[in-house]
């Protein structure tokens, strides 16, 4: 969440650095703000990691066949 805030347009005007961003979020929005968007992100990350793992296994099978 902090990374996303820092990458947003105009973040340089609102936050001076990563620690400043995290401090302001904690002070103004509370600790639960750090987990905003987690429910939407979990399915996307799970699918992406599944594809990566399956691809890695297939690539390793091909590499081991030749080397």
Backbone bond lengths (Angstrom), bond angles and torsions (degrees), N, CA, C in turn:
res aa  C-N    CA-C-N  psi(-1)  N-CA   C-N-CA  omega(-1)  CA-C   N-CA-C  phi
1 X - - - 1.415 - - 1.528 109.79 -
2 X 1.301 117.82 -41.29 1.469 121.11 178.86 1.524 109.88 -64.04
3 X 1.322 117.56 -42.67 1.462 121.33 178.49 1.525 110.64 -60.03
4 X 1.323 116.62 -43.66 1.463 120.44 179.15 1.520 111.30 -63.49
5 X 1.306 116.60 -41.05 1.468 119.86 178.12 1.523 111.03 -64.52
6 X 1.318 116.31 -39.37 1.462 120.10 -178.56 1.532 111.53 -70.05
7 X 1.335 117.81 -26.92 1.450 121.48 -179.07 1.525 112.75 -88.21
8 X 1.308 118.12 -8.62 1.464 122.06 -178.14 1.531 110.23 -68.45
9 X 1.339 116.40 149.19 1.465 119.25 176.23 1.535 110.79 -58.97
10 X 1.291 116.74 133.45 1.457 121.13 179.25 1.519 114.93 84.87
11 X 1.319 117.31 3.69 1.463 120.04 -178.52 1.523 111.28 -65.01
12 X 1.321 116.73 -31.10 1.461 120.22 179.39 1.515 112.65 -64.34
13 X 1.316 116.43 -24.23 1.459 120.24 177.73 1.524 111.77 -82.55
14 X 1.343 115.47 -28.97 1.464 119.84 -176.25 1.532 112.81 -91.91
15 X 1.334 117.43 -36.14 1.457 122.09 -176.41 1.522 109.84 -123.90
16 X 1.317 116.29 140.56 1.463 119.52 179.44 1.529 112.13 -88.92
17 X 1.346 117.35 -28.81 1.465 122.00 177.31 1.518 109.31 -162.21
18 X 1.322 116.89 -179.60 1.463 121.54 -176.63 1.519 112.20 -62.91
19 X 1.306 117.09 -43.15 1.464 120.56 179.75 1.522 110.75 -63.99
20 X 1.326 117.21 -39.26 1.457 121.27 177.26 1.524 110.45 -62.37
21 X 1.328 116.82 -42.16 1.465 121.32 178.23 1.535 110.59 -61.48
22 X 1.322 117.03 -49.41 1.461 121.02 -179.50 1.521 111.28 -61.78
23 X 1.310 117.49 -40.41 1.462 121.59 179.86 1.521 111.03 -64.75
24 X 1.325 116.75 -44.84 1.469 120.27 -179.82 1.525 111.49 -65.78
25 X 1.328 117.04 -39.98 1.463 120.12 178.08 1.516 109.75 -63.09
26 X 1.311 117.54 -46.80 1.457 121.55 -179.95 1.528 111.10 -60.90
27 X 1.309 116.88 -45.05 1.459 121.71 -177.96 1.531 111.84 -67.99
28 X 1.328 117.10 -43.23 1.462 120.56 -172.59 1.523 115.06 -90.24
29 X 1.351 116.73 -29.64 1.461 119.47 -173.99 1.520 114.24 -119.10
30 X 1.314 117.79 -13.88 1.457 120.87 179.76 1.515 112.51 91.64
31 X 1.308 114.99 170.16 1.463 121.64 -174.32 1.533 112.33 -67.16
32 X 1.333 117.80 -30.19 1.466 120.03 -178.93 1.522 112.68 -68.25
33 X 1.306 117.87 -17.76 1.466 121.42 178.53 1.529 111.45 -64.06
34 X 1.316 117.89 -24.32 1.461 121.02 -179.75 1.531 111.90 -69.02
35 X 1.316 117.97 -15.71 1.456 121.93 -179.88 1.525 112.25 -108.76
36 X 1.328 118.23 15.44 1.462 120.83 176.07 1.514 109.08 -62.43
37 X 1.318 117.05 135.30 1.455 121.74 177.87 1.513 114.94 83.69
38 X 1.318 117.90 1.20 1.465 120.77 -177.87 1.526 111.63 -64.42
39 X 1.322 117.33 -41.26 1.468 120.53 -178.31 1.522 111.20 -62.80
40 X 1.303 117.81 -35.78 1.462 120.65 178.87 1.525 111.55 -77.14
41 X 1.311 117.63 -27.94 1.461 121.46 -175.26 1.532 112.62 -82.90
42 X 1.309 118.51 -31.80 1.468 121.58 -175.01 1.527 112.61 -57.70
43 X 1.340 120.45 -49.22 1.479 118.42 179.30 1.525 112.80 -62.13
44 X 1.316 117.56 -38.41 1.459 120.72 -179.77 1.528 110.90 -65.08
45 X 1.310 117.05 -43.67 1.459 121.39 -179.98 1.528 110.53 -66.85
46 X 1.333 117.07 -40.30 1.467 120.44 -179.55 1.521 110.98 -62.33
47 X 1.328 117.33 -44.19 1.467 120.59 179.30 1.524 110.03 -65.62
48 X 1.311 117.32 -44.77 1.459 120.95 -179.72 1.518 112.64 -61.13
49 X 1.314 116.55 -42.61 1.462 120.19 179.57 1.527 111.78 -69.43
50 X 1.321 117.17 -33.90 1.471 120.66 176.80 1.516 110.47 -63.89
51 X 1.327 116.55 -43.25 1.461 120.89 178.89 1.524 110.15 -64.46
52 X 1.321 116.55 -42.62 1.468 120.73 179.37 1.520 111.28 -62.12
53 X 1.317 117.54 -44.34 1.464 121.26 -179.37 1.525 110.81 -64.51
54 X 1.315 116.75 -45.26 1.467 120.18 179.80 1.526 110.34 -64.19
55 X 1.319 116.73 -42.04 1.465 120.23 178.67 1.508 111.85 -63.76
56 X 1.310 117.14 -41.26 1.471 121.51 178.71 1.523 110.53 -60.01
57 X 1.321 116.43 -46.14 1.465 119.62 -179.66 1.527 111.26 -60.85
58 X 1.324 116.84 -42.48 1.465 120.15 -179.47 1.531 111.31 -67.08
59 X 1.312 116.99 -41.79 1.460 120.62 178.73 1.520 111.02 -64.46
60 X 1.317 117.16 -40.59 1.465 120.45 178.44 1.528 111.28 -64.45
61 X 1.323 118.12 -36.40 1.465 120.39 176.32 1.521 111.32 -62.58
62 X 1.331 115.95 -42.65 1.471 120.39 178.77 1.527 110.92 -66.06
63 X 1.326 117.95 -44.96 1.457 121.72 -179.61 1.522 110.69 -62.89
64 X 1.322 116.87 -44.45 1.474 120.28 -178.83 1.527 111.66 -64.98
65 X 1.324 117.08 -27.63 1.456 121.00 179.60 1.537 110.80 -67.50
66 X 1.324 116.88 -34.42 1.461 121.89 -176.40 1.529 114.14 -95.58
67 X 1.301 117.55 -20.17 1.470 119.29 -177.28 1.485 109.13 -120.12
